[in-house]
Amino acid sequence: ISAELPGVDKKDVKISIHENVLTIEGQKSRQTEEQQDKFYRCERSYGKFSRSFTLPAKVVADKIDANFKDGIITITLPKVEEAQPRQIQIK
């Protein structure tokens, strides 16, 4: 799973898993100020966000890994190794 989170700091993002549902939540806060001779401008964009995904039963929840780089969070969900058929030698 990849998600673009422009303007969001890594410390403002929380990833949790509960009852096979993965949730990404966080908060964005930004403030810019500009002051010149005859005016003063202050802009703020902020807010909370949350997104949830139901995981398939074949995901190993204990081995989920998350990386955050350049405003993009990448979550790796490893699958359970399925039982492979094997041959049994006759003795």
C-alpha positions as CSV (number, residue, x, y, z in Angstrom):
1,I,0.0,0.0,0.0
2,S,1.4,3.4,-0.9
3,A,-0.1,6.8,0.1
4,E,1.0,10.3,-0.8
5,L,1.1,12.6,2.3
6,P,2.4,15.9,1.1
7,G,3.3,18.4,3.8
8,V,2.8,15.8,6.6
9,D,5.7,15.0,8.9
10,K,6.5,11.4,9.7
11,K,5.8,12.0,13.4
12,D,2.3,13.1,12.6
13,V,1.3,9.7,11.0
14,K,0.0,6.7,13.0
15,I,-0.5,3.2,11.5
16,S,-2.5,0.7,13.5
17,I,-4.1,-2.7,12.9
18,H,-7.1,-4.0,14.8
19,E,-9.2,-7.0,13.9
20,N,-7.7,-7.4,10.5
21,V,-8.3,-3.7,9.6
22,L,-5.2,-1.5,8.8
23,T,-5.7,2.2,9.6
24,I,-3.5,5.1,8.5
25,E,-4.3,8.3,10.3
26,G,-2.6,11.6,10.9
27,Q,-2.8,15.3,11.1
28,K,-1.6,18.0,8.7
29,S,-0.7,21.5,10.0
30,R,1.0,24.2,8.1
31,Q,1.2,27.9,8.4
32,T,2.8,30.5,6.2
33,E,3.1,34.2,6.9
34,E,3.9,37.1,4.6
35,Q,4.2,40.7,5.8
36,Q,4.9,43.8,3.6
37,D,4.4,47.5,4.0
38,K,0.7,47.6,3.6
39,F,-0.6,44.1,4.3
40,Y,-0.1,41.0,6.4
41,R,-1.1,37.6,5.1
42,C,-1.3,34.3,7.1
43,E,-2.4,31.1,5.5
44,R,-3.1,27.8,7.2
45,S,-4.1,24.4,5.8
46,Y,-4.7,21.8,8.4
47,G,-6.8,18.9,9.3
48,K,-7.0,15.2,10.3
49,F,-7.2,12.4,7.9
50,S,-7.9,8.7,8.2
51,R,-8.1,5.8,5.8
52,S,-8.8,2.1,6.7
53,F,-8.2,-1.1,4.7
54,T,-9.6,-4.5,5.4
55,L,-6.7,-7.0,5.1
56,P,-7.1,-10.4,3.5
57,A,-6.7,-13.4,5.8
58,K,-3.4,-14.3,4.1
59,V,-1.4,-11.4,5.6
60,V,1.1,-11.9,8.4
61,A,0.2,-9.0,10.7
62,D,3.3,-9.3,12.9
63,K,5.6,-8.6,9.9
64,I,4.0,-5.5,8.4
65,D,6.6,-2.9,7.6
66,A,6.2,0.8,6.9
67,N,8.6,3.3,5.3
68,F,8.1,7.1,4.9
69,K,10.2,9.0,2.4
70,D,9.7,12.2,0.5
71,G,6.0,12.5,1.5
72,I,5.1,9.0,0.5
73,I,4.4,6.2,2.9
74,T,4.8,2.6,1.7
75,I,3.4,-0.2,3.8
76,T,4.5,-3.8,3.0
77,L,2.1,-6.6,3.8
78,P,3.8,-10.0,3.6
79,K,1.6,-12.9,2.7
80,V,1.4,-16.2,4.6
81,E,3.4,-18.9,2.9
82,E,0.9,-21.4,1.5
83,A,1.4,-25.1,2.1
84,Q,3.2,-26.5,-0.9
85,P,2.5,-30.0,-2.1
86,R,5.4,-32.3,-1.4
87,Q,6.3,-35.7,-2.5
88,I,6.8,-38.5,-0.1
89,Q,9.4,-41.2,-0.9
90,I,8.4,-44.8,-0.6
91,K,10.8,-46.9,1.4
